[in-house]
Amino acid sequence: QVQLVESGGGLVQAGGSLRLSCVASGSIFMIKRMGWDRQVPGKQREFVASITSGNSISYAKTLEGRFTISRDDAKNTLYLQMNSLKPEDTAVYYCAAGQTTIQDDYWGQGTQVTVSS
């Protein structure tokens, strides 16, 4: 089992920045992929970004250039740097991890990001 705990969400004005963190614990050796998804109430969860154990990085096309995913293996921590935030970025952001590089098997509890206009 893998446990994921997010932090770093909050309220920010449009144009501002936030950095989300996700600490992984448990059977970390099983993880081949980590990433971020987000969800607005009443809408489907959507992919934000991911990074594999081989350092292959993917972003949602609409977010590339504003969001940056990275990780610190020594700290078992995944990050999401979000710049030039827009009100439409408001959502609950979830950390995810997978035992393969193509799907997620574990999720954190989520952290709320609210961007005011």
C-alpha positions in Angstrom: 0.0 0.0 0.0 1.0 3.6 -0.7 -0.2 6.6 1.3 -0.2 10.1 -0.2 -0.6 13.3 1.7 -1.0 16.6 -0.1 -0.4 20.1 1.2 0.2 23.6 -0.1 -3.3 24.5 -1.3 -5.0 27.7 -0.3 -6.5 31.0 -1.6 -4.5 33.1 -4.1 -5.3 36.0 -6.3 -5.4 35.6 -10.1 -1.8 35.8 -11.4 -0.3 34.4 -8.3 1.5 31.2 -7.6 1.2 28.2 -5.4 3.4 25.1 -4.8 1.7 21.9 -3.9 3.5 19.1 -2.2 2.7 15.4 -1.9 4.6 13.1 0.5 4.5 9.4 -0.3 4.9 6.7 2.3 4.4 3.0 2.6 5.5 0.6 -0.3 7.2 3.4 -2.2 9.3 0.9 -4.2 6.1 -0.1 -6.0 5.6 3.4 -7.5 6.4 3.8 -11.2 4.4 6.9 -11.8 3.2 9.9 -9.8 1.1 12.8 -10.8 -1.6 15.4 -10.1 -5.3 15.4 -11.0 -7.9 18.0 -10.2 -11.6 18.1 -9.8 -14.2 20.8 -9.7 -17.5 19.8 -7.9 -20.0 18.4 -10.4 -17.3 17.8 -13.0 -15.1 14.9 -13.9 -11.6 14.6 -12.4 -9.1 15.8 -15.0 -5.4 15.1 -15.5 -2.9 17.8 -14.7 0.6 16.4 -14.9 2.6 13.2 -14.3 6.1 12.0 -14.0 7.4 8.5 -14.3 10.3 6.7 -12.5 12.2 7.2 -15.8 11.5 11.0 -15.6 9.1 11.1 -18.5 6.9 14.1 -17.8 3.5 14.8 -19.3 1.2 17.8 -18.9 -2.4 18.6 -19.8 -2.1 20.7 -22.9 -4.0 23.6 -21.5 -1.7 23.8 -18.5 1.7 23.3 -20.0 3.9 26.4 -19.5 2.2 27.5 -16.3 2.5 24.3 -14.2 5.7 22.4 -13.5 5.8 19.0 -11.9 9.0 17.8 -10.1 10.0 15.4 -7.4 12.6 15.0 -4.7 13.3 11.3 -4.3 15.3 11.8 -1.1 12.2 13.3 0.5 9.7 11.0 -1.2 7.9 14.2 -2.2 6.2 15.2 -5.4 5.6 18.9 -6.2 3.4 21.0 -8.5 4.5 24.5 -9.1 1.6 26.6 -10.4 2.2 30.0 -11.8 0.0 32.6 -13.4 -3.0 31.1 -11.7 -6.5 31.7 -13.1 -9.9 31.5 -11.5 -10.6 28.4 -13.7 -7.7 26.7 -11.9 -9.9 26.6 -8.8 -10.3 22.9 -7.9 -9.4 20.2 -5.4 -6.0 18.9 -6.5 -5.2 15.2 -5.9 -1.9 13.5 -5.8 -1.8 10.1 -7.5 0.6 7.2 -7.8 0.7 4.1 -9.9 2.4 0.8 -9.9 2.7 1.1 -13.7 3.5 4.0 -15.9 0.1 4.1 -17.5 -2.4 4.3 -14.7 -2.9 5.5 -11.1 -3.7 3.2 -8.2 -3.5 5.4 -5.2 -4.8 8.9 -4.4 -4.4 11.4 -1.6 -7.2 13.2 0.1 -6.8 16.3 -2.0 -6.0 19.9 -1.3 -8.2 22.8 -2.2 -6.9 25.5 -4.5 -9.0 28.7 -4.8 -8.0 31.4 -7.2 -9.9 34.7 -6.8 -10.4 37.1 -9.7 
